[in-house]
Amino acid sequence: MDRLRIRGGGRLAGVVRVGGAKNAALPAMAASILTAAPLRLRNLPEVADVHTMQHLLEHIGASCTLNGSACEIAFEDCRSTEAPYEMVKKMRASVLVLGPLLARFRRARVSLPGGCAIGDRPINLHLEGLARMGAQIEIEHGYVNACCDALRGASIFFETVTVTGTENLLMAAALAEGRTELHNCAREPEVVDLAVLLRKMGADIDGEGTETIVVRGVRELKAAEHDVIPDRIEAGTYIAAAAITGGDVTIERCRPDHLDAVTALLEATGAGIERGQTSIRVKGGGPLLSHDIHTAPYPHFPTDMQAQFMALMTQATGLSIITEEIFNNRFMHVQEFCRMGADIHVAERRAVVRGPTKLSGASVMATDLRASAGLILAAIVADGETTIDRVYHLDRGYEHMEQKLSALGAHIERIK
Ligand code: EPU
């Protein structure tokens, strides 16, 4: 298993380019199931999850040519309607094949995702929505078995805002008979990007980016080409990396409008931000002030940035109360930060960070994808050397992170 070795100290400076959004790429790839015509996707991130989705699609019948950040997927016929446990346990987003398989092939068998390092992550809202559209759903031997004669449009209210739940239902509704209304939808840019792609494929969709999405089902969808949006979480991670080192970093090829909650918070801590059309420059170096953080669905502060900003708050002066509203167990990184010298106390969904603390290098373990990024930021400012274990979490969703950070001046290397 690979590890990262990081020597702390120094400011980051220079330019970093953001890749495509993992969480927009995965649903875009799953959307290929909805049509026999080819889908050409560009700006996919070069990360492990994209390969996992490729293998899953190939397993169920796609021919998928992935070439760097471009991919062509043709899903002429279905070889299997099963997403097996081995694939789903690697990547929960595998559940995104459920809606499209049901909509086009009228059956699907998808392993239940099971436990997760960041909290309970049920898929009941995906299943309830599909059931309202006419699917018969049974859970048997750890699998969701779903079938239908046809999916019919329905009015569906999500009790909790769910990103992949909204995406699954959006894809199912695109080929369902009649009109579907989805209420209390996720408004994340990744959901909007999926709707834009589906519309290019011929779907009739209105309201993406708002709480209510209306879909009028069509009989079939067609070929399309699409550029996946830039990864706002990757961009946000480099924003936090620049600020924590008091550096001067320009993050290019990003969408500043997708990062308003992140940049607003950063400005409140005292860092300077300059927004361009497709870039953000972060100028740190002044005193960092603590700030409370609440994670919540978009457009609020993303849970996927919580660990990285917790690292930042260990270097800010004062108390910061970080409230995790989305997942009920997303503080696994706290113990690792504390091993590096951070002063953080957790009570239920709140973490209280007292800063600034001098961090010192240690051997730590990544517990999930975003926790890995948080630990890297802590290591970059820590005194001495840190080794981070279980880097495979990082590889699932960050493209060439060591290279990108090294180019900004970080001392980071991978130990095979
Ligand atoms: N929830 C339910 N029932 C459901 C679905 C969700 O109770 O049927 C609850 C969850 O337990 C959670 C909340 O709703 O408390 C929100 O979960 P959501 O469904 O929105 O999460 P997700 O779709 O599984 C996506 C991202 C995550 C990101 C979350 C929140 C993808 C592939 N994954 O997950 O990304 O944290 O939305 O924004 O889009 C990551 O990239 O590191 C990552 C974990």
Residues whose N, C-alpha, C, O or C-beta is under 5 A from the ligand:
A	BS01	EPU	N23 A93 D120 R121 P122 I123 N124 L125 H126 T160 V161 T162 V163 T164 G165 T303 D304 I326 F327 L369 R370
